[in-house]
Structures are given as structure tokens and as C-alpha cells.
Amino acid sequence: MEECVDEGLVRSIGLSNFNSEQIQRVIDSGRIKPAMLQIECNPYVNQDRLISYARERGIAITSFSPLGSKDRMWVKPQDPKLLEEPVLKLIGDRLGKTPAQVLLRYNYQRDVIVIPKSVTPARIKENFQITDFELSEEDIKAIHGLANGFRVCLLEWANDHPHWPFNIPF
């Protein structure tokens, strides 16, 4: 990847699903520091410690599955449903926003870039309408209370690999 930067083929290097030890190994062994870390980040797995770790090293964060990826092919009936959490509906109703907008604002307010998936034009438009309100400290605390460690992208097919990123807390 560093050669690609040198040749002008890419402007920067990003990482995806790396834990703190893996990030540090890249920093220590490379000469170009990664600019971005893409991770699953939503109230169920808020990634506070990993976000802090990356930011201390000047690495920006992008969140995939910020809405919980309810339409993923591997969903199980017993999986929690982030968009149906009552606290998100309560906050959204009070603010005149949908649970999805509350979730996107949650990460936006934490300076986390979000990449929600949608194919519905109305929802795509709605996803952009998150800059005209703010979540209070109480709202953030309530949303943080949803943390349960549930990941929608656990990469279970690779959990016996020595570099599986979820072997350590962050």
C-alpha cells in the first residue's frame, strides 16, 4: 500500500476491522501512518476504547453498520434489533426524528464518519437530515446504555485465524 501512495495511485492508507495491537503493528512497521480505521460502531458495540486509541494516533474513524444491519443475510431470530430499541424511539419522538436519524447523529456527534446502507431514496434523504438537531448528554448516556457487545459482523468464519481482530478487548 505504501508503494501505491508513492506512485500516486492512492492518497492514503486505511484499515478495516483492526484491533489496537494490529494498528500499532502497522504503525511500527510502516513508514506511512494509516489515515482511516473502518470498524463496526453503533450503540451495541460503541468502540470507545478503540476510537480513543486510534484518535491518539491521528487516525480517523468510519463506522460501518451504524444502524445495526438488520437486513444482513446471516441475521438470526434472537439477534437484538437496534432500530427497534425503545430508548431510540423515545429520543426520536421527542426530537421529531426517526431511530435511524438518532443513531446516525449519535456517531456524527462523536466525530465518527458513518456509512449507512440504504437503497430507498426516502431513507437516503432522511439519513442526511441529522445536522439540524443535537443529542443531549442524557441522550448519549441513554444510548451508551445499549452497549451489549453484539456485533453484526463478527467474522466468525475466521475466528481461528491468529490475526482475528476480536481476540482482545479493543
C-alpha atoms as one frame of an Amber mdcrd trajectory, in Angstrom:
protein
   0.000   0.000   0.000   2.847   2.374   0.704   4.113   1.821  -2.844   0.650
   2.737  -4.120   0.853   6.018  -2.174   4.359   6.646  -3.523   3.166   6.057
  -7.088   0.160   8.342  -6.635  -2.337   5.526  -7.115  -3.930   6.205  -3.719
  -3.742   9.211  -1.415  -3.807   7.430   1.904  -3.973   4.065   3.618  -6.943
   2.771   5.554  -7.506  -0.204   7.804 -10.647  -2.229   8.397 -11.509  -4.317
  11.454  -8.084  -3.897  13.047  -7.681  -4.010  16.817  -5.257  -1.827  18.795
  -2.387  -4.308  18.580  -2.810  -4.689  14.833  -2.937  -0.922  14.350   0.240
  -0.483  16.363   1.993  -3.213  14.363   1.152  -1.366  11.129   2.364   1.937
  12.567   5.585   0.393  13.884   6.426  -1.489  10.706   5.373   1.046   8.103
   6.558   4.493   7.155   3.123   5.863   6.212   0.627   6.020   9.052  -2.900
   4.834   8.250  -5.371   7.695   7.838  -8.594   5.782   8.473  -9.902   2.877
  10.513 -13.216   1.403   9.412 -14.960  -0.557  12.179 -18.396  -1.660  13.217
 -19.589   1.098  15.506 -23.063   1.509  16.934 -24.522   1.608  20.456 -24.281
  -2.173  20.836 -20.533  -2.034  20.162 -19.614   1.619  20.677 -15.856   1.041
  20.360 -14.991   3.903  22.731 -11.600   2.494  23.683 -10.575   1.637  20.119
 -11.759   5.034  18.864  -9.693   6.797  21.530  -6.696   4.637  20.727  -6.910
   5.414  17.006  -7.517   9.121  17.535  -4.491   9.392  19.818  -2.513   8.229
  16.793  -4.198  10.634  14.359  -6.379   8.012  12.695  -9.957   8.941  11.742
 -12.846   6.516  12.273 -15.507   5.337   9.845 -18.427   3.314  11.167 -19.978
   0.557   9.145 -23.289  -0.928  10.295 -24.208   2.219  12.251 -27.866   1.158
  12.058 -27.282  -2.461  13.024 -27.568  -4.014   9.535 -30.984  -5.546  10.141
 -31.180  -6.909   6.578 -27.924  -8.871   6.690 -28.166 -12.373   5.228 -26.905
 -14.080   8.400 -29.377 -12.494  10.831 -30.743 -14.853  13.485 -34.227 -14.515
  15.009 -32.762 -13.998  18.500 -30.394 -11.202  17.412 -31.146  -7.831  19.023
 -32.730  -5.260  16.717 -31.012  -1.924  17.153 -33.583   0.137  15.236 -36.336
  -1.230  17.479 -34.732  -0.205  20.781 -37.349   1.733  22.807 -34.838   4.332
  24.017 -34.080   5.324  20.412 -37.774   5.681  19.641 -38.312   7.808  22.774
 -35.426  10.116  21.914 -36.508  10.288  18.280 -40.123  11.061  19.156 -39.020
  13.872  21.469 -36.802  15.351  18.738 -39.094  14.660  15.786 -36.574  12.216
  14.297 -36.505   8.530  13.416 -34.468   5.951  15.359 -32.146   5.751  12.340
 -31.520   9.511  12.458 -30.842   9.297  16.197 -28.301   6.513  15.577 -26.552
   8.410  12.803 -26.464  11.574  14.901 -25.016   9.567  17.813 -21.903   8.706
  15.800 -21.814  12.040  13.978 -21.754  13.838  17.313 -18.866  11.596  18.378
 -16.937  12.676  15.226 -17.297   9.211  13.727 -17.930   9.082   9.981 -20.961
   6.939   9.181 -21.710   4.889   6.089 -25.271   3.630   6.420 -26.583   1.264
   3.763 -29.855   2.065   2.067 -31.387   1.634  -1.353 -34.589   3.543  -0.592
 -34.461   7.137  -1.876 -36.585   8.456   1.018 -34.322   6.813   3.604 -31.180
   8.022   1.862 -32.554  11.578   2.041 -33.569  11.045   5.682 -30.058   9.813
   6.519 -28.674  13.228   5.532 -31.073  15.086   7.824 -29.049  14.718  11.023
 -27.391  18.119  11.321 -30.435  20.101  12.451 -30.595  18.648  15.977 -28.311
  17.608  18.817 -28.435  14.785  21.297 -28.130  15.861  24.917 -25.613  14.370
  27.335 -28.517  12.431  28.838 -29.446  11.106  25.385 -25.858   9.986  24.745
 -25.714   8.311  28.154 -29.009   6.502  27.486 -27.814   5.378  24.057 -24.493
   4.230  25.536 -26.582   2.130  27.925 -27.485  -0.118  24.988 -23.929  -1.490
  24.869 -24.105  -5.263  24.922 -21.119  -6.266  22.776 -23.313  -7.658  19.992
 -21.551  -7.442  16.639 -23.355  -7.889  13.351 -20.033  -8.540  11.603 -18.152
 -10.931  13.847 -16.195 -12.584  11.029 -16.896 -15.940  12.670 -15.620 -17.774
   9.594 -12.121 -16.559  10.532 -12.205 -16.766  14.346  -9.481 -19.417  14.452
  -7.072 -17.239  12.474  -4.186 -15.883  14.587  -4.950 -12.323  13.449  -8.710
 -12.449  14.064  -9.273  -8.897  15.370 -11.658  -9.719  18.208  -9.290 -11.787
  20.365  -8.553  -8.785  22.573 -10.890  -6.217  24.163 -10.053  -3.416  21.691
